[in-house]
Amino acid sequence: MQLQAAQALSQSPTKMVYAYRIREACYINLTNQCTLRCAFCPKFNKEWTVKGHGLRLHSEPEPAAVLKAIGDPRHYQEIVFCGLGESTLRLEAMNEIADQLKPSGVCLRLNTDGLANWVYDQDITPELGERFDALSVSLNAQSEAVYDYHCRPPRPGAFPALLAFVERARKQISEVKLTAVDGLEGVDITACEALAKKLGVGFRGRVLDEVG
C-alpha cells in the first residue's frame, strides 16, 4: 500500500504557481516564454525557484486562473507582471488580467525586457499606458555589444529597439525605471545609470544571483 501511495504521488501533476507573494507585492507568473536567452537567468541555468516559489509552467494559465490565484488584489501594495518569462509575449492575456485588476485601484507594474515593439513590429506603449502605473525595463548593459553578449537576442537590433521602446513608454507611463545587474562581466552600472538619466527615466541596480 505504501508503495502504491508513493507511486501515485510521484505521478500526480505538480501544482503550477500562477501568482506568488514577495513582501507586500503579488507577482504574476503568466509565461515561461522569453524573447531573450540571458546567460544569467536562473531558468537557463536549470533553476526555476524564486524565493521558494517554483515557477516552471507546463502549460500557460488562462486569465481566469491567474485572477483566481491572486484573490483580492487589495491585499497587496502592488501587483507585478513578472515570473520567469516575458509577459508581453502573451499580450492579450496580460491586458485582460490588467483590465480586470485596474478597478481595484492597486498599483500595477510590468517588468519587461522592453522588446515588445520589436517583436510585434508596432508600438504597444499606448496599450501599456492605459493599464500600468509603473514599468521596469531590463536594460542590463550600457552598450549593444555587452547587451548581446549577456542577453543573447535572437537577431540583431534588440538593444536599439529597447532604447526606442523606453523613449516611447515614458510618454505613456509616469514611472519608468531601467534596471541592470551589477556583477556581470563588462557591465558598467554607472554608465547604465547615466544612460537612464539621458533617456529621462529612473534607474535601479540589481544584485547578481538575487532574484525577487
N, C-alpha and C positions, 0 to 999 in steps of 0.2 A: 504493500500500500504506500509506504514512504517513497519507494522508487517511482511509482506511478504519479504521485503528487509532485515529485521533483521534476519529472519529465513534462507534466502538464504546465508547471510554472515556467520551465525553460522554453516551452513552445508558445506561451502566451505573448501577445504583442506588447512591446514596451510602450507605455503611455507617453505620447508626444506632448511637449510643452509649447503652447501657443502664446502664453503670456506669463511673465515672471517678474517678481518684485526684487528690486535692489534699492535699499534705503527707502526713500519716500516716493519712488518712481515705479511705474509699471512699464515693462519693456515688451514689445510685441515681436514675436518670432514668426514672421509671415512667410519666409522662404529661406532656403539654403543656396539659392542661385546667386551667382555673383558675375559682374561684368569683368572683374579682375581676378588674378590669382596671386594675391600678395604673399610674398615669401614668409612674412612674419605673422600671417593669420593663423590662429590656432587650428582651424579645421584642415588647413593644408599641411598641418603637422600632426594630424590624427588626434586632435584634442577638440572635443565637442562640448565641453562643460565650461560654463561661465558662472562663477560664484555659486557653485553647487547645483546649477540648473543644466540638465542635459538638453542641448538644443538641436540635436540631429533630427531632421524631419524625414520620414519615409514616404509621406505624402503631404501636399500643401493644404493648409486649412482653408475652409470656406469662411467668409466674413462672419457668418452667424456663430461659428465655433470659436472664433477669436473673441468676439464680443461676450460670449458666454464665459470664456476663460478670464476675461478682465473683471467681470462683475460690475459693481457700482464704481464708475470712474471717479466719483467724488471722494473715494478713499485714498486718492493719490494726489501728490502735488503736481505731477506731470505724467503724461503718457508718451512714451518714446517708441517710434518705429525703428527697432534696431535689434536684430538677432544675429545669427551668423550667416548673413546674406544681405542682398541689396533689395530693399523693399520696393523701390520704383520699378523693378522688373515685374512686379505684379501690380501695375499702376491702377487698374480698375478696382481690384480688391482693396488696395490701400486707400483709395479715395472713398470707397463705400464705407469702410470702417471709420475713417476720419469724419465723414459726414454724420455718421450715427453718434460719434462721441462729441462733436462740436457743441451741441446744445447744452451739454453738462457744464460748460464753462471751464473745464480743466485745460491746463496748458498742453498743447500738442506740439511735439518736437519730432523732426525727422533727422535721423543720422543717415547720411548718404555718401556715396563716392563722387557725387556731382557729375555723373556721366549720362544722366537720363536723356538730355537733349541730344547727345552724341549717339545714343542707342536708337532713339525714336526718330531722329532727324527732324525734330520740331521742338519748339520752345514750350516746355510744360510748366515753367515757373509761374505763370498766372494761375494754373490749377493748384499749385502748391500754396500760393499766396491766399487763396480762398479758404484754405483748410488749416494751415500750420502757423503757429505763433513763433516758432524758432526753428532754425536749421543749423545742423552741424555737418560740415563738409570735410571729408578726409583728404587733406592736401598731401601730407606725408613726405614732401620733398620741396626743395627750393628751385629745382630745375627739372627740365624734361628728362635729361639723361639719368639723374638719380631716381626720379619717379619711375621711369621704365624699368630700371634695374630692380627695384624693390616690389613694384606693384604688378608688373608683367601684364600690361594690357594686350588684348588680342590683335590689335593693329595699331599703326602709328596714329598720332594725333590726339591721344587721350588727355595729355596734360594741358595743352592749349584749350581743349574743349571744356575741361574742368574750370579753368580760369574764366572763360566766357560765360559759363553757367553761373558762376558766383556773381559776376557783374550784373547779370540779369536778375538773379534771385534777390539781391539786396534791394532792388527796386520794388519787389513784391512782398518781402518779409522783413520786418523791422529788426529782428535779432538773427544775425547770421554770423557764425564762427567757423574759422578754419582750424583744423587740428593736425598735429604731426607727432610722430613717435620719436621721443628723444632716446638715443642709444643705437639707432640704425646707422650702419656704415655710410659715411658720406653725407648724412643729413645734418644740415646746419639749422638748428632751431631758431637762432637769432635771425637768420636770413628768411626763414619761413614766416616768422612774426612780422618782419619788415614787409614781406610780400602781402600779408593780410592787411596791414595798415595801408599799403598802396592801393589795395582794392576797396578800402573803406569798410572793412568788416573786422570783427573781433578775432582773437586767436587763443587757443588753449594747447599747451604742450601735454602730451601723454607719455606715460612711462612704458618702456618696452616690457612685454610679457604681462602687463597689468591690464586686464580686460574687465570692463564693467565698473 
